[in-house]
Amino acid sequence: MLRTLGPTLKPYVRLAALLDSPRYTPSQIVERLMRVSPPVANLATPPDPQALVDDLLCLRLLQPLKPRGFYRRWPYLDGAIESQMLRYVALTLLVPLGNGGYELPILRAPLDGAPHPVAAWPYQEQLLAWYEEAGLVRTDGSGSWYALPDALNPPLADTDCARALDKFLAHLKRVRVTSATPPPIDMGSLPVLPRALLEARIAEIQRELLIDRGTILRIYRALIAGHHVMLTGPPGTGKTHLARLLPRLLWRDEKPLRQLTMGSDPQFAPIEPPTERSVYRDGYLAEVVTATEEWGVRHVIGGITPQVIREDGRSMLVYQVRHGILTRTLLSNYAGYDGVTIPTPLRRQEVVDGDTRYRGRWLVIDEFTRAPIDAAFGPLLTTLGGQHDARLPVPTDDGDVQVPMPKDFRIIGTLNSFDRHFLNQISEAMKRRFTFIDILPPRRQHAEAERGAVVMRALQRLQEQRVLEPGGDRPEGPIMWRGILIVSRPEGLVTTEPEYRLAWSDPAAEQAFNCLWRIFSAIRVYRQLGTAQAEAVCRALFSGYIIGMDWTEALDSSLADTLADQLQVLTRDELRIMLAYLDYAGDPEQFVEQVRRIVNGLPAVRQTAHLVQLRSVDDRSGSDPIDVAHVDRLTLSQLERIFALRDPLLVSGQGLFAQRLQAFVTERGL
């Protein structure tokens, strides 16, 4: 957190006391620092000016001035003595959250006079060191810390600094006393939602992810029934995103609490009065981990682990009991857990992540079958079996301790269905502990929403990588790519899926994207690729044009470089039809002849399988379904419902993408 003058508060306070001119630039603050004798901090080189200013702002020591880039010490700190400034800094300091926001730790520091373990204090040892330096806390000798009696009392001195601190403490007390708090977390089962609320939450999920309502209901049903869930499906369909989003949104508080909140912007003085806001407690925070082939019981539950300890210039190898990822996640739902010691007694607590409060924490295991699951989870068969009093055997120095599993705790796994053969690695007993639910790509009727989502996400990623200059003020749009397009989401519309508007200024760009989508949709006839794959190709298309390629070259190379390798598993006949589509999309009659010829050349069983595949994706067949027994009865109207025909494609059968597909056709063994 503090980077420039060391980890203690005094050097920053002493530097601020020296800043007595009406204004400084960051460089001038560093110059003033380096002229001090004796120095306020032991520095080998001058600190970065902006980093030093950022630290001083978080410590609430600097006031930003106009014009931007100038600063001065807050006027009420003029003439303050060091002890007053230390107390002021410790109470009002902000901690950057990494997302552009800041936290005021004093709001959740347990300054109630009772002893609390280190884990109960925000930022633990580092914050306690600052509080101790300022005379706010003391340790009781057993590892717990407690607030001194006058920690939150107004200062007795009659100075501007004391009056400012008095005002801050009055605001703090008002926030602590008058703010409503959510009801305590009980040890009960996962709540069943009222029907109307459930439908509203499903619609909220669908506005962010193109997931079928029935699929969300099946997941919800499994979870409230006490089952753990395995989300399966092709890559890029949003399985991990859904595993994070669903437990957080479904079980979010129905009604907000009106809370007073203290300001947490370093640009403003900490003595500003608190503001009122609506606060929801979200459902469950997902602890996401990716399984690896190295996993064993020690990684999941815990066990004896070697650890190197360095002391007095020497290194020692010691063996300690360490908790695994499941144990840590489960125990984080109990108050007082510090990552090492099992708290006694076990009492549920809400989980706080930054400014957001949650009912609890769940475990999400990504790429579930990459690990030897039965070896890693074997001892958990009984725990995961759904018994009323399921307990987790947690290793300690004195042997295993049986910890009750919260009745609302769940594990969600994700599994790439292209790797579904790995299910053979999971025993039937383990499979019975999970409900398997497929997450499939959006249906064709959602194509417009998916196209808009693909374009918006591609542009957002390019902006994040600074390949494209930001052209919008909000994450949800509109996003403007000057001279090319504007993508926006209509405001005020309440729909069950995302809605986007694409306004193209460059016809060539629109043609290239439409061509990309036609090819991607044709590939989906044979391989269920998710939205993330389309976004990756779109991002490559846009970045190719940005670096100087023409649209045709950018499209062909993006398909070859980003998508082709994922098609290597297609059969030769499927690849040949894709090649025919590249050549004859603008000549429908010839395309029909090519499809008949390719399928006719297959053995009878494979002919039927190919026709069945075409029929399965023909969701507008009506009274004209594909005859799976007769290739010669395949018609133009049937294939037009599956493949976008009539207009030629920008990418031909002679380009880079086609060459990659042709190489797969001619490879031996495919």
KARAPE-V618550 format. One record per residue. SS is DSSP state (helix for helix, strand for strand, loop for the rest). PSI is psi in whole degrees, -180 to 180 (none if undefined). NEAR is the number of other ideal C-beta (glycine too) atoms within 10 Angstrom. Layout:
((SS:PSI:NEAR) (SS:PSI:NEAR))
//
This chain:
((loop:-65:15) (loop:127:19) (loop:-28:12) (loop:-40:22) (loop:15:23) (loop:175:14) (loop:-5:12) (loop:165:14) (loop:-30:23) (helix:-43:17) (helix:-37:20) (helix:-41:26) (helix:-42:26) (helix:-36:18) (helix:-44:23) (helix:-36:22) (helix:-23:18) (helix:-12:14) (loop:77:21) (loop:6:11) (loop:161:11) (loop:-24:9) (loop:152:14) (strand:149:21) (loop:164:13) (helix:-40:20) (helix:-38:14) (helix:-32:15) (helix:-41:22) (helix:-41:22) (helix:-43:13) (helix:-40:15) (helix:-46:23) (helix:-12:13) (helix:-9:9) (loop:134:12) (loop:125:6) (loop:158:4) (loop:150:13) (loop:-14:19) (loop:150:16) (loop:101:8) (loop:133:15) (loop:-35:4) (loop:157:6) (loop:143:13) (loop:162:19) (loop:127:13) (helix:-47:18) (helix:-36:13) (helix:-39:13) (helix:-43:22) (helix:-41:24) (helix:-42:18) (helix:-44:22) (helix:-33:25) (helix:-44:18) (helix:-29:20) (loop:5:23) (loop:35:24) (loop:-21:25) (strand:143:26) (strand:120:18) (strand:141:14) (strand:168:13) (loop:139:7) (loop:164:6) (loop:148:7) (loop:-2:14) (strand:149:15) (strand:159:21) (strand:165:17) (strand:142:22) (loop:132:20) (helix:-35:10) (helix:-5:19) (helix:-6:24) (loop:127:14) (loop:3:11) (loop:145:24) (loop:163:12) (helix:-42:12) (helix:-38:13) (helix:-43:21) (helix:-37:24) (helix:-44:22) (helix:-42:23) (helix:-48:26) (helix:-47:24) (helix:-37:25) (helix:-34:24) (helix:-6:24) (loop:151:26) (loop:152:21) (strand:123:19) (strand:140:13) (loop:-10:13) (loop:-12:7) (loop:17:8) (loop:-11:6) (loop:180:13) (strand:153:19) (strand:143:18) (loop:96:22) (helix:-27:22) (helix:-22:25) (helix:-29:15) (loop:13:13) (loop:130:24) (loop:68:16) (loop:60:21) (loop:5:12) (loop:-13:11) (loop:151:10) (loop:140:17) (strand:142:19) (strand:161:18) (helix:-39:14) (helix:-20:15) (helix:-11:20) (loop:136:21) (loop:134:17) (loop:8:14) (helix:-123:14) (helix:-40:10) (helix:-45:15) (helix:-40:21) (helix:-37:20) (helix:-40:16) (helix:-44:24) (helix:-38:25) (helix:-39:15) (helix:-34:18) (loop:0:22) (loop:31:14) (loop:-30:22) (strand:168:23) (strand:149:15) (strand:150:13) (loop:5:10) (loop:-14:7) (loop:8:8) (loop:-10:11) (strand:159:14) (strand:148:25) (strand:154:17) (strand:141:19) (loop:154:15) (loop:-34:8) (loop:18:12) (loop:-40:22) (loop:16:18) (loop:147:10) (loop:144:15) (loop:151:18) (loop:-20:8) (loop:153:15) (loop:73:7) (loop:165:16) (helix:-39:16) (helix:-43:20) (helix:-40:19) (helix:-38:15) (helix:-43:23) (helix:-37:24) (helix:-43:16) (helix:-43:17) (helix:-45:21) (helix:-34:19) (helix:-43:13) (helix:-43:18) (helix:-44:20) (helix:-41:12) (helix:-41:14) (helix:-44:17) (helix:-37:16) (helix:-41:8) (helix:-16:12) (loop:133:18) (loop:149:10) (loop:145:12) (loop:158:15) (loop:152:9) (loop:155:9) (loop:127:20) (loop:178:12) (loop:17:13) (loop:-176:10) (loop:172:13) (loop:126:22) (loop:141:13) (loop:128:9) (loop:145:17) (loop:148:10) (helix:-46:8) (helix:-41:8) (helix:-41:12) (helix:-45:15) (helix:-40:14) (helix:-40:14) (helix:-38:20) (helix:-43:22) (helix:-36:15) (helix:-40:15) (helix:-41:20) (helix:-24:19) (loop:-16:17) (loop:-32:16) (loop:139:19) (loop:71:20) (loop:133:24) (loop:140:15) (helix:-42:14) (helix:-35:9) (helix:-43:17) (helix:-40:22) (helix:-39:13) (helix:-40:15) (helix:-46:24) (helix:-44:20) (helix:-44:13) (helix:-42:19) (helix:-45:22) (helix:-20:16) (loop:-1:11) (loop:9:16) (loop:152:18) (strand:156:19) (strand:140:24) (strand:117:24) (strand:117:27) (strand:158:23) (strand:172:23) (loop:160:21) (loop:146:15) (loop:11:18) (loop:2:28) (loop:24:22) (helix:-49:27) (helix:-40:19) (helix:-44:17) (helix:-39:24) (helix:-30:24) (helix:-44:18) (helix:-43:18) (helix:-52:26) (helix:-27:29) (helix:-42:19) (helix:-43:17) (helix:-42:24) (loop:24:21) (loop:150:18) (loop:141:15) (loop:-39:11) (loop:140:6) (loop:158:14) (strand:141:16) (strand:117:11) (strand:146:17) (strand:141:18) (strand:140:15) (loop:149:20) (loop:140:19) (loop:41:17) (loop:118:12) (loop:-9:22) (loop:-13:9) (loop:155:12) (loop:145:17) (loop:-9:25) (loop:2:19) (loop:143:13) (loop:153:11) (loop:158:16) (strand:159:10) (strand:141:11) (strand:162:12) (strand:132:9) (strand:126:19) (loop:146:14) (loop:121:20) (strand:173:19) (strand:-101:23) (strand:132:27) (strand:130:24) (strand:123:21) (strand:104:18) (strand:126:15) (strand:153:18) (strand:126:13) (loop:148:22) (loop:164:12) (loop:-12:7) (loop:-7:11) (loop:141:20) (loop:-172:15) (helix:-37:17) (helix:-36:17) (helix:-33:19) (helix:-50:25) (loop:-48:24) (strand:174:22) (strand:-170:15) (strand:127:12) (strand:134:14) (strand:144:9) (strand:136:11) (strand:125:8) (strand:129:10) (strand:127:8) (strand:128:7) (loop:40:4) (loop:2:5) (strand:152:7) (strand:137:8) (strand:141:9) (strand:119:8) (strand:162:9) (strand:125:10) (strand:153:11) (strand:123:16) (strand:142:18) (strand:144:24) (loop:178:21) (helix:-39:18) (helix:-44:26) (helix:-46:22) (helix:-43:18) (helix:-44:21) (helix:-47:27) (helix:-20:23) (loop:-13:18) (loop:-6:26) (strand:141:21) (loop:137:16) (loop:1:17) (loop:128:21) (loop:14:14) (loop:-8:11) (loop:-52:13) (loop:134:14) (loop:121:16) (loop:149:17) (loop:126:9) (loop:168:7) (loop:117:16) (loop:127:13) (strand:146:16) (loop:157:16) (loop:158:19) (strand:131:19) (strand:127:14) (strand:102:11) (loop:-124:12) (loop:-1:15) (strand:136:13) (strand:142:19) (strand:156:22) (strand:-29:26) (strand:-170:24) (strand:134:21) (strand:164:29) (strand:127:23) (strand:120:26) (strand:110:28) (strand:147:18) (loop:56:18) (helix:-43:26) (helix:7:22) (helix:-21:19) (loop:154:23) (loop:83:17) (helix:-44:23) (helix:-36:13) (helix:-39:13) (helix:-34:23) (helix:-2:26) (helix:-51:16) (helix:-9:14) (helix:1:21) (loop:-44:14) (loop:-43:13) (helix:-41:20) (helix:1:20) (helix:-7:12) (loop:13:13) (loop:155:11) (loop:-37:7) (loop:46:8) (loop:137:19) (strand:146:14) (strand:125:22) (strand:106:17) (strand:123:21) (strand:140:19) (strand:175:13) (loop:-23:7) (loop:18:7) (strand:180:9) (strand:141:14) (strand:130:13) (strand:108:12) (strand:126:19) (strand:133:14) (loop:126:19) (loop:138:24) (loop:-17:14) (loop:13:24) (loop:136:20) (loop:155:21) (strand:130:21) (strand:126:28) (strand:156:22) (strand:145:26) (strand:125:26) (strand:116:19) (helix:-20:18) (helix:-21:15) (helix:29:14) (helix:-19:13) (helix:-20:8) (helix:-12:16) (helix:-22:16) (helix:-21:8) (helix:-13:15) (loop:128:19) (loop:159:14) (helix:-35:6) (helix:-41:13) (helix:-39:16) (helix:-35:13) (loop:-17:13) (loop:-9:20) (strand:149:21) (strand:124:17) (strand:123:15) (strand:128:18) (strand:135:17) (loop:106:25) (loop:164:15) (loop:158:22) (loop:148:20) (loop:165:11) (helix:-30:14) (helix:-13:10) (helix:16:18) (helix:-41:13) (helix:-43:14) (helix:-40:20) (helix:-41:24) (helix:-46:22) (helix:-42:19) (helix:-40:24) (helix:-47:25) (helix:-46:24) (helix:-45:24) (helix:-39:19) (helix:-44:24) (helix:-38:27) (helix:-43:20) (helix:-39:17) (helix:-35:20) (helix:-41:16) (helix:-35:10) (loop:1:10) (loop:24:8) (loop:-30:14) (loop:136:22) (loop:138:10) (loop:136:13) (loop:23:16) (loop:157:18) (loop:-18:8) (loop:149:9) (loop:-33:8) (loop:5:14) (loop:178:21) (loop:155:16) (strand:129:25) (strand:128:19) (strand:101:23) (loop:127:10) (loop:-6:8) (loop:-62:19) (strand:165:19) (strand:129:18) (strand:132:26) (strand:163:19) (loop:122:18) (loop:136:10) (loop:151:7) (loop:-3:4) (loop:130:8) (loop:100:8) (loop:169:11) (loop:11:14) (loop:159:19) (loop:146:19) (loop:132:15) (loop:153:20) (strand:124:13) (strand:119:15) (strand:102:11) (strand:133:17) (loop:-21:13) (loop:107:14) (helix:-35:9) (helix:-37:14) (helix:-43:19) (helix:-41:16) (helix:-41:17) (helix:-43:26) (helix:-42:23) (helix:-38:16) (helix:-43:23) (helix:-45:25) (helix:-37:19) (helix:-44:19) (helix:-43:24) (helix:-40:20) (helix:-36:19) (helix:-39:19) (helix:-37:21) (loop:-15:19) (loop:-34:18) (loop:-20:20) (loop:123:17) (loop:90:19) (loop:146:23) (loop:174:21) (helix:-33:23) (helix:-33:17) (helix:-41:23) (helix:-40:27) (helix:-37:21) (helix:-42:21) (helix:-41:22) (helix:-41:27) (helix:-41:23) (helix:-38:21) (helix:-51:25) (helix:-43:25) (helix:-32:18) (helix:-43:20) (helix:-38:21) (helix:-36:14) (loop:1:8) (loop:-3:8) (loop:153:16) (loop:169:12) (helix:-38:21) (helix:-46:17) (helix:-42:17) (helix:-40:23) (helix:-49:29) (helix:-45:26) (helix:-35:18) (helix:-39:26) (helix:-43:27) (helix:-41:19) (helix:-30:16) (helix:-29:18) (helix:-30:22) (helix:-44:17) (helix:-25:11) (helix:-7:17) (helix:4:19) (loop:-23:13) (loop:-6:12) (loop:152:19) (loop:164:17) (helix:-41:15) (helix:-37:19) (helix:-42:21) (helix:-40:22) (helix:-35:20) (helix:-36:23) (helix:-41:24) (helix:-39:19) (helix:-36:20) (helix:-40:23) (helix:-36:22) (helix:-35:17) (helix:19:21) (loop:-28:23) (loop:1:12) (loop:78:14) (helix:-43:16) (helix:-42:10) (helix:-36:13) (helix:-42:21) (helix:-43:21) (helix:-40:15) (helix:-43:18) (helix:-44:24) (helix:-43:15) (helix:-44:12) (helix:-47:19) (helix:-35:21) (helix:-28:11) (loop:3:12) (loop:157:17) (loop:157:8) (helix:-43:8) (helix:-42:8) (helix:-34:14) (helix:-50:18) (helix:-43:15) (helix:-40:15) (helix:-43:21) (helix:-36:20) (helix:-40:11) (helix:-44:17) (helix:-41:21) (helix:-34:15) (helix:-27:11) (helix:-3:17) (loop:86:17) (loop:9:10) (loop:33:11) (loop:-37:13) (loop:-124:7) (loop:10:4) (loop:60:12) (loop:158:10) (loop:132:23) (loop:109:14) (loop:-5:17) (loop:-10:10) (loop:108:10) (helix:-39:20) (helix:-13:9) (helix:3:12) (loop:126:18) (loop:164:13) (helix:-43:13) (helix:-35:9) (helix:-46:21) (helix:-29:20) (helix:-27:15) (helix:-20:20) (helix:-45:22) (loop:140:24) (loop:107:17) (loop:-169:21) (loop:-57:9) (loop:136:12) (loop:157:14) (loop:154:24) (loop:-30:22) (loop:124:25) (loop:179:14) (loop:4:17) (loop:-1:12) (loop:-175:19) (helix:-44:16) (helix:-45:26) (helix:-38:20) (helix:-39:14) (helix:-44:18) (helix:-41:21) (helix:-36:15) (helix:-37:12) (helix:-35:19) (helix:-40:16) (helix:-6:9) (loop:140:10) (loop:140:4) (loop:-7:3) (loop:none:12))
//
